[in-house]
Amino acid sequence: MLLRPLVVFLSLLCGSALADVQSCKKLFERAPQVLSDLNQIGSEVYEDSHPGLGYSATFADSSSKITVFFYDHQL
């Protein structure tokens, strides 16, 4: 049950091979606080200190943890 929403969410994030920093930032800002049974427990902004590395959001429950990265490698 958890796997299906996660696969849909991740496929939407990976839909385009071409990214720019504004697209990455918008995706990061729209990341949900709860992803199926996983709560967002943290996020990081790497873009300010290391351009191209973007952003991350971490989701977890008592037995699982996943970090989703939003970045463009300055491409």
Buried (B, 14 or more C-beta within 10 A) or exposed (E): EEEEBBEEBEEEBEEEEEBEBEEBBEBBEEBEEEBBBBEBEEBBEBBEEEEEBBBBBBBBBEEEEEEBBBBBEEE
